[in-house]
Amino acid sequence: MAKIYIRISGDRIYAKNLDSGAVFDEPALLVIVESGGRKYVLAAGDTVAAACAETGAIAIAPFDSHPRVLVDDLDWASFLFKYAM
């Protein structure tokens, strides 16, 4: 299993695979859409602006900028972690 260094802020997520050196450094944003009664991620990170422009969807930020609250939405934050890996 790879060792991953993750730095989170209200507006960005930075992840570095310490074994391979691969780096993910993108906005901490997701575009969520609903289809058939289920929600799914349409875009994440750098692709959010284009997805919002194409679909009119709204971006969400799962991390909060409040100094004592890091995660605002745990379900979507966990998806963003997986996307960064």
Secondary structure, 3 states (H helix, E strand, C coil): CCCEEEEECCCEEEEEECCCCCEEEEECCEEEEEECCEEEEEEEHHHHHHHHHHHCCCEECCECCCCCCCECCHHHHHHHHHHHC
